[in-house]
Amino acid sequence: MSAASEGAMSIGEKINEGIAIKTVFTINAFGLSIPISDTVIMSWVVMAGLFIFAWFATRRLKEVPRGFQSLLEGFYDFANKFLEENIGHHGKDFVPFLGSVFLFLCTANLLPIFTPVAGFGFEPLFELKPLTRDINVTAAFAIVTMIVVVFSSIRYKGVGGFVKSFAKPLPFMVPFNALEYVVKPLSLTLRLFGNILGAFIIMKLIEAIVPVGVPPILSLYFDLFDGLIQAVVFTFLSTVYIAEAIE
């Protein structure tokens, strides 16, 4: 086998290793075997980190904000105004949910930038991978979002108003409007999964071909910028779907 073929196999193996979802341990309960993957464990770590961050950030709030508290209140005010502009006067009710989704997705997408010494020709001590490269994670977020959409529509328009919305603007639109509740979560799932996984694979290729110098520079786009953009897009589309449901 030629050296080029061996190199190609090596790159392929590295990519497969990078995108693989590994089972860390299995929980056996009630006759069921539940595999716990690395993305599940890292999801718990991210959630714990966000809870700890929220506790430290809010434990000594002052009436006159200073420093970090000013940044937090500025973020909340921006989210509040943004949702009120796009959803209406009910927008403030969705700040906790959509704000939490945005913060989690930002953290989940940006994990690779915290991998030490990656891309400098050395094997990292450990590797952090974006959680949203796992389609199960993106599907879970999409399903939860659609549950919020349906619940919000029923809450603000009533059961009757929710049912009647399927026949708008004309009765023959019922099957098409019903299909939206399948298409929308599928779109949210695949858009986030595809973009993050694609960027992750590109970074793996770059690290395999040019391991020194170049990966850290390109990581600013594929890991940092793209991760933030995808979190923004998911949150914005969720906002649009909620606004359509309660208008």
C-alpha positions in Angstrom: 0.0 0.0 0.0 1.3 3.4 -0.9 2.3 6.1 1.6 -0.5 8.3 0.1 -3.1 5.6 0.8 -1.8 5.2 4.3 -2.0 8.9 4.9 -5.6 9.0 3.5 -6.6 6.2 5.8 -5.0 8.0 8.7 -7.0 11.2 7.9 -10.2 9.1 7.6 -9.6 7.4 10.8 -9.0 10.7 12.6 -12.3 12.0 11.2 -14.2 8.9 12.2 -12.7 9.1 15.7 -13.7 12.7 16.0 -17.3 12.4 14.9 -18.0 9.1 16.7 -20.4 9.1 19.6 -19.0 6.9 22.3 -20.8 5.0 25.0 -19.1 5.7 28.3 -21.1 3.4 30.5 -24.5 1.7 30.6 -27.3 1.9 33.2 -29.2 -1.3 33.7 -32.6 -0.7 35.3 -36.0 -2.4 35.1 -34.8 -4.8 32.5 -33.6 -2.0 30.3 -30.0 -1.2 29.2 -29.6 2.5 28.8 -26.3 3.6 27.2 -24.9 6.9 28.4 -22.8 8.5 25.7 -20.0 11.1 26.0 -22.4 13.8 24.7 -24.8 13.1 27.5 -22.1 13.4 30.1 -20.8 16.6 28.6 -24.4 17.9 28.5 -24.5 17.4 32.3 -21.2 19.1 32.7 -22.4 22.1 30.6 -25.6 22.4 32.6 -23.7 22.1 35.9 -21.3 24.8 34.7 -24.2 27.1 33.7 -25.9 26.6 37.0 -22.7 27.4 38.9 -22.1 30.4 36.7 -25.7 31.6 37.4 -25.2 31.1 41.1 -22.0 33.0 41.3 -23.2 35.8 39.0 -26.4 36.5 41.0 -25.4 35.8 44.6 -24.4 39.4 45.3 -26.7 41.6 43.2 -26.8 45.3 44.0 -29.5 47.9 43.3 -26.9 49.9 41.4 -25.2 47.5 39.0 -21.5 47.6 38.5 -19.0 45.6 36.5 -20.1 42.1 35.7 -23.6 42.7 36.9 -24.0 45.5 34.4 -23.1 43.1 31.6 -25.6 40.6 32.8 -28.4 43.1 33.1 -27.4 44.5 29.7 -27.8 41.0 28.2 -31.2 40.6 29.9 -32.4 44.0 28.7 -31.2 43.2 25.1 -33.0 39.8 25.2 -36.1 41.4 26.6 -36.3 44.1 24.0 -35.5 41.7 21.1 -38.2 39.3 22.1 -40.8 42.1 22.7 -40.0 43.4 19.2 -40.4 40.0 17.5 -43.1 38.3 19.7 -45.0 41.3 21.2 -45.8 42.2 24.7 -45.7 38.5 25.7 -42.0 38.4 24.7 -40.7 38.9 28.2 -42.4 35.6 29.2 -40.0 33.7 26.9 -36.7 35.4 28.0 -35.9 32.6 30.5 -36.5 29.8 28.0 -34.9 31.3 24.9 -32.1 32.9 26.9 -31.2 29.5 28.4 -31.4 27.8 25.0 -29.0 30.4 23.6 -26.5 30.2 26.5 -26.5 26.4 26.4 -26.0 26.2 22.6 -23.2 28.8 22.7 -21.4 26.7 25.3 -22.1 23.4 23.6 -20.9 24.7 20.2 -17.8 26.5 21.5 -16.4 23.5 23.5 -13.7 22.8 20.9 -11.9 26.1 21.5 -11.2 24.9 25.1 -9.2 21.9 23.9 -5.6 22.5 25.0 -2.7 22.7 22.5 -4.9 21.5 19.6 -3.5 22.3 16.2 0.1 23.0 17.2 1.5 19.6 16.1 1.0 18.1 19.6 -1.6 15.6 20.8 -3.9 17.5 23.2 -4.2 16.3 26.8 -7.9 15.9 26.2 -10.3 16.9 23.4 -13.6 18.7 23.8 -16.1 18.2 21.0 -19.2 20.2 20.2 -22.3 18.6 21.7 -24.4 19.5 18.7 -22.4 17.2 16.4 -24.8 14.6 17.9 -28.1 14.7 16.1 -29.8 13.4 19.3 -28.9 16.7 21.1 -30.2 18.9 18.3 -33.3 16.8 18.0 -34.0 17.1 21.7 -33.7 20.9 21.5 -36.0 21.1 18.5 -38.6 18.9 20.1 -38.6 20.9 23.3 -38.9 24.1 21.3 -41.9 22.8 19.4 -43.5 21.7 22.7 -43.1 25.3 23.9 -44.6 26.5 20.6 -47.7 24.3 21.0 -48.1 25.1 24.7 -47.7 28.8 24.1 -50.3 28.8 21.4 -52.8 27.0 23.6 -52.0 29.2 26.6 -52.5 32.5 24.8 -55.2 31.6 22.2 -57.0 28.7 24.0 -57.5 25.2 22.8 -60.2 26.4 20.3 -57.9 29.1 18.9 -55.1 26.6 18.5 -57.3 24.2 16.6 -58.7 27.0 14.4 -55.2 28.2 13.5 -54.8 25.0 11.4 -57.5 26.3 9.1 -56.0 29.7 8.5 -56.0 31.5 6.1 -58.3 28.9 4.4 -59.7 25.5 5.5 -57.8 23.6 2.7 -54.6 24.7 4.5 -55.2 22.3 7.4 -52.9 19.4 6.2 -50.2 21.9 5.3 -50.3 23.7 8.6 -50.3 20.4 10.4 -47.3 19.3 8.4 -45.4 22.4 9.7 -45.2 20.8 13.2 -43.1 18.0 11.6 -41.1 20.1 9.2 -40.1 22.9 11.7 -38.5 20.6 14.3 -36.9 18.6 11.5 -35.5 21.8 10.0 -34.2 23.0 13.3 -32.6 19.6 14.0 -30.8 19.2 10.7 -29.7 22.8 10.3 -27.9 22.9 13.6 -26.5 19.4 13.3 -25.4 19.7 9.7 -23.6 23.1 10.2 -21.8 22.1 13.4 -20.8 18.7 12.2 -19.6 20.1 8.9 -17.4 22.7 10.6 -16.1 20.0 12.9 -15.1 17.7 10.0 -13.4 20.6 8.2 -11.4 21.4 11.3 -10.4 17.7 11.6 -9.2 17.7 7.9 -7.2 20.9 8.5 -5.6 19.5 11.6 -4.6 16.3 9.8 -3.2 18.1 6.7 -1.6 21.2 8.2 -1.2 20.5 11.9 1.0 23.5 12.8 -0.1 27.1 12.9 -3.1 27.1 10.6 -5.7 25.3 12.7 -5.8 27.8 15.6 -6.4 30.6 13.0 -9.2 28.9 11.1 -10.7 27.7 14.4 -11.7 31.3 15.1 -14.2 30.9 12.2 -15.2 27.2 12.2 -15.3 26.8 16.0 -15.9 30.3 17.4 -17.8 32.3 14.8 -19.8 29.5 13.3 -20.7 28.1 16.7 -22.1 31.5 17.8 -23.9 32.0 14.5 -25.7 28.7 14.7 -26.7 29.4 18.3 -28.2 32.8 17.1 -29.9 31.2 14.2 -31.5 28.4 16.3 -32.7 30.9 18.9 -34.0 33.4 16.3 -36.0 30.7 14.4 -37.4 29.5 17.7 -38.5 33.1 18.4 -40.2 33.3 15.0 -42.1 30.0 15.5 -43.3 31.2 18.9 -44.4 34.5 17.5 -46.3 32.8 14.7 -48.0 30.5 17.2 -49.3 33.2 19.5 -50.0 36.0 17.1 
